[in-house]
Amino acid sequence: MYMFLPFLLALAGCACVGRSYAGLGYVLWSATIVITVAWFFHHATDPLNFSF
């Protein structure tokens, strides 16, 4: 439902860095990485059952 959040945070981080707010940009970029990794571990909990 909120899968746009990492993209929105990354865009805001790039905008902050572009407008010389590097500290806030780094915080937003770090939040993007943390949220992306957390959602990966939340959704990638079951092994895939492939049978070829």
C-alpha positions as CSV (number, residue, x, y, z in Angstrom):
1,M,0.0,0.0,0.0
2,Y,2.8,2.4,0.8
3,M,5.3,1.2,-1.7
4,F,5.8,4.7,-3.0
5,L,7.4,5.7,0.3
6,P,11.1,4.8,-0.6
7,F,10.8,6.6,-3.9
8,L,9.3,9.6,-2.2
9,L,12.0,9.7,0.4
10,A,14.7,9.3,-2.2
11,L,13.3,12.1,-4.3
12,A,13.1,14.4,-1.2
13,G,16.7,13.4,-0.3
14,C,17.9,14.3,-3.8
15,A,16.0,17.6,-3.7
16,C,17.6,18.4,-0.3
17,V,21.1,17.6,-1.6
18,G,20.4,19.7,-4.7
19,R,19.4,22.6,-2.6
20,S,22.5,22.4,-0.4
21,Y,20.7,20.7,2.6
22,A,23.2,17.9,2.6
23,G,22.6,16.8,6.2
24,L,18.9,16.4,5.8
25,G,19.5,14.7,2.4
26,Y,21.7,12.1,4.1
27,V,19.1,11.5,6.8
28,L,16.4,11.0,4.1
29,W,18.7,8.7,2.1
30,S,19.5,6.6,5.1
31,A,15.8,6.4,6.0
32,T,15.2,5.2,2.4
33,I,17.8,2.4,2.8
34,V,16.4,1.3,6.2
35,I,12.8,1.2,5.0
36,T,13.8,-0.7,1.8
37,V,15.8,-3.3,3.8
38,A,13.1,-3.7,6.4
39,W,10.4,-4.3,3.8
40,F,12.6,-6.8,2.1
41,F,13.1,-8.8,5.3
42,H,9.3,-8.5,6.0
43,H,8.3,-9.9,2.6
44,A,11.1,-12.3,1.9
45,T,10.6,-14.7,4.8
46,D,9.5,-17.9,2.9
47,P,11.7,-19.9,0.6
48,L,10.5,-20.2,-3.0
49,N,9.3,-23.7,-4.0
50,F,10.5,-24.1,-7.6
51,S,10.3,-27.4,-9.3
52,F,11.9,-27.7,-12.6
